[in-house]
Amino acid sequence: MLIAIRGATTVDNDVSQEIKVAVKNLLDEIWAKNSLHGKNVTAIIFSNTCDLHSYYPAKAAREAGYFSAPLFSAAEPDIYGALPKCIRVMILAESSEKPVHVYQGKAVSLRKDITAKFNVAIDGPAGSGKSTVASLLAEKLKVLHLDTGATYRACALACVRAGVDFKDEKGVKEALSRACISISYLGGAQHTYLDGEDVTAFLRTPEISMGASDVSVYQYVRNKMVDLQRAFAEKNSCVLDGRDIGTNVLPAAEFKFFLTASPKVRAERRMKENALKGIEQPFDEVLKEIQERDFQDKNRKFAPLKQAEDAILVDTDNLTVEEVLAVVEKYIQVKI
């Protein structure tokens, strides 16, 4: 399928070196974000405002190594109120992916909907579908998904490996004071690290799930993980899901949602998730774990589970994942 990828950038001065650097930086980012290569690019079409004369953007692109497809440059007519010293580009490419448009420099003002940094907070109890919806939403918005629950699960795993009981607050604090928890993204997927080891595959067992709920009641643990989460959100547009994102972690998030569902429905969902992972549990046992975790999360002293006053409530009992995603996406698109 032929897609059109748009981009724009600006320079401060009409000098050839600035134009060369600006064009290269713009194309480099477009290529990286759209996974482009020489064979799938059909054409690169530039235009520039009439106040730029010193260098053709197409020539700058060729010199930067982008010469596998036809290049074209055109000067725009003089338009009152146009962004000065602006270079625009449209790239035609064969791809099955949704195009990721790139705007740099002062050109970010042309597309605030895709250039402004923003955060989406999705809270809710266990099994409400928040992690699944958050992941799909991030993919739709072309931003990162930070699964905050994974960071608390890593805390629980650190305690297990240190031989510390989850109910021993002092022992938990000591174990985590020595632990290094970090996150990175590989191929767009979040990976969680404990002391440099990728522990992503070990975080979804029932023991670690309950352990995450146990250790997350301690203020030391929450402060440590909130610092990590806030630092990440400050630098990136992203979707965060958890239990206190909208109330504690990112109270100023641009978008807030609270997903909920009945304990019975959430237990059924959790059983299906566990079955796919080869974990077999009786329904009554899963339901009891869900109810115990609800009680613990809602009644912890520090940052309990609750809906932020300005969060949109979404009852997912009778909605599919796709329907929940559509509701959330609609609210966001209206604002941006």
N, C-alpha and C positions, 0 to 999 in steps of 0.2 A: 504494500500500500504506500502511496506517495504522500508524505506529510510535509508541512511547511513549518519550519522552526524560525522564530523571529528573535531578533536581538537588537540592542542599541547601546551606544556608549557615547561619551563626550570627551573633548580635550579642552585644556585651558587656553592653549595658544595655537594658532594656525601655523604650525611648524612641522616639517616632515617627520622628525624623530618622534614627536608626541603621537602623531597619527599612526606611525608604524607600531609603536608599543601598544596603543589602545586597541588597534585592530587585532594584533596577535593575542592580547589578553582576552578579548571578547571571543574570538574563535576557539581559543584553547578551552575556555569554560564551556562553550556550547558543545564542543566535541566530547568533552569529558562527561557532561551531564546527560548527553543523548547517545553515548556509546557509538559515536560515528566512526567510520573508517572510509578510506578512499573509494571502495567499491560501491557503497550504498548512497553516496552523495551525487546528486544529479546536476545541481547548479548552485552557485553562490552569487547572490544579487545584492549589491550595495547601493545605497543612496546617501548623500550627505547634504547638509544645509549649505546654502549659497555663500556662507561666510568662510568656507574652507576651500582653499585653492592650491595649497602648497604640495599636496600629494594625493594621488588616487587611492582610495581604500582597497580597490581590487589589486593594485600593484603591491601595496603593503602586504596583502594576504598571500600573494604569490611568493614574495620574498620571505615570508614567514613559513613557507613550506606547504601552503594550502593551494596546490595546483593540480589536483587529480580530477577536478571538475571545471567546467566553464565558469569564468569569472566575469562579472559585469559591474560597472559603476555608472551612476547617473547623479547629476546635481539636481537638487530640488528647487522649485521656484521660491521666490522670496515671499514668505507667509508671515503676516504680522502676528506676533506673540509666540512664534515657534521657538522651541528650545535651541539656543545658540550652540554653534560648534558641535553639532550632533552627527553621528554616523550610525546609520541603520543597516541591518542586514536581514535578508531572508534566505534561508537555506532549504532547498528541496532535496529530500532524501527518501529512500525506500526503507520503511520501518513499520513494524507491527505495534510499536510502543507509542504512547501519547507523547507529543513533543513537549520538551522542557524549554521554555523561552528564557532568555538571559538578558538582563538589563544592568549595566554597570555605570559608574560615575554618576553624574547628575541625571542620567537617563532613567534612573530608578523612579523618578517622579512621574514618568510616563505610564508605568504599570505598578502602582502601589499594591494592587491586589496580589501580585506574585513576587514583589520584591521586599515588601515590608516584613520584618521579622514578627512572628506571632506564635503564641502558645495556646494549645487546646488542652484543657483539664477534663478528664473523664474519671469520675469517681463511682463507687458502687460496691456492694458486698460481693463476697466470693460467688462465682458462678453466674453473675449477672450478664456476662458477655462483654465486659468492658475491654479486656485485653484483645479479644478478637476484633471488635469494632475499632479500637484504637489503631491496631495494625493495618486494617483495611483502609481506614480514613487517612492515615499517614501516606499510604501508597497512592491514594487518590489525589491528595494535596501535594504530592511530591516533596514531603518533608520527612524528618526522622521520627520514629516511634521509640520513645523511651519507656520500657516496661519497668516501672519503679519496683514492682513486686519482686522482680528478679534480684534487685539489689538486697532486699530483706531476706530473700531465700539464700543468697550468698552468705549473709550474716549467720543464718541458721546452720549452713554447711560448715562455716568456720568453727562454730561451737561444737558440732559433731566431731570434727576432725581433732579438736583440742580436748575432747572428752569432757566438755562442760555441759551440765544440765541446763536446759532452757529456762528453768525457774530460778536458777542461781544468778541473780542480777549482778553481783560482784564478779562472779566468774565470767559471765558474758561480757562485761565491760573490759575485763583484763584480756580476754581472748581477742576481742575486736580492736583493742588498742594496738595489738600487734599485727592485725590483719590488714592487708591492702586490697581493697575492692575497687575495680575499675570496669569501664565498659568501652567497647569499640564496635565498629560496624564493618562487617565483611559481606560484600555483595548486597548491601542494603539491610542485612539481618543483624540484630543486636547479639553481641556475644558478651558474656559476663565473666570477669576474671577474678580469681582469688589468689593472691600472692603470685601473680604472673601466669597462673594456670587457667586455661579456658575450662570453666566448670558448667557451662550452659547445659550440657546433657544430664547433669546430676541434680538439677534444681526443681524437678516437677514430681517428686515422690510424695506420698501422703505425709511421711515423717517430716520432710523439709517444709511442706505446706503449713502444717501445724506449728512447726518450729519457728517459721517466719512470723506467724501471728503471735507466738509467745514472746519472742525477743523484741518485736516491734513496739511492745508496750513500754519499753524502757526509754526514758528521755535521751540518754546518751546515744543509744542506737539510732533513734529517729533524727537527732541533731546531726549525726555523722552522715546518714544517708541523705537527709534534706540538703545539706551543704553540697553533696555530690550532684544531686538532681538540679538544684538551683543554678549551679555553675554551668551545667550542661545547657539548661534552658535559656540562660542569659546569652549564650553564644549562637544558639541554633533555633530556627523555627522547628517546632516539634509538637507531637501529641504525647501527653503523659497520662497514664492511667494508674489509679491506686485507690486509696481510701481517704486521703486528706489533701489531695492535690489542690483543689479549689479553695479549701479552707485554710490550709497551712503552708504547703509548699509554694504554690503560686497564686496567692490571693488576688493578684492583679492580672491574671491570665485573661486574654481577650475573649476567650470562649470557654464556657463551663457547662458540663453536663453531669447529671447523676442518673445512672442506670440502675434499675432495680427489677426484681422478679420474686415470686413466692419461693420459700425454701424448697418446696417439693419440686418445682420446675428446675431450680438451680441444682438440686441434687441429681436429677435426671441428666442434666447436661454434664455434670461432673463425672457421672458414671460412664457416659459415652466417651468423654475425653480420656479417662483412665483406661477404658477398654482398648482404645486405639494405641495406647502405650503399653499394652500387655498387663495392665494392673487390674486385677479382679477384686471387687469389694461388694458385699451385700448392700442393697439399697438402704436399709435401715441404718447401717453403719455410716454410709456417706451422708445421709440426711442428718444424723447426729453430729457429725463433724462440721457440717455447714452451720447448724444451729449454734454449736459451741463457739465456732469462730465468729459468727454474727454477734453473739453476746460479748465476747471478749473485745472485738473491734469497736463496738458501740460504747463499751463501758470503761475503756482504758482512760487513765487520767490525762494523758498528754495526747493531743490531736486525735480525738476519737473519730470514728466513721460517722459522718453526717452530711447532709446536703447543704452546700453553700447557699446562702440566701439568693444569690443571683444566678444560680445554676438552673438549667432546663432539666426538668424531671422527665425521664423516659421509662415507662413501664414496658419491659420486654417480654412479659409473660406470653402474649399471643402474637409476638412479632418474630419474623425470621431475622437472621443476621443482616440480610440485604435490606430489609425494611427498616431496621434500626439505623443502619448506615445512611439510608436515604433521609431519615428524619434529621439526623445530626448534620449531614452535609447541607441540607436545605437551610438550616439556621445560619450556618457559616457563610454560605454563598450570598445570602441576603445582606450580610454585613460587609462583605468584601467585594 
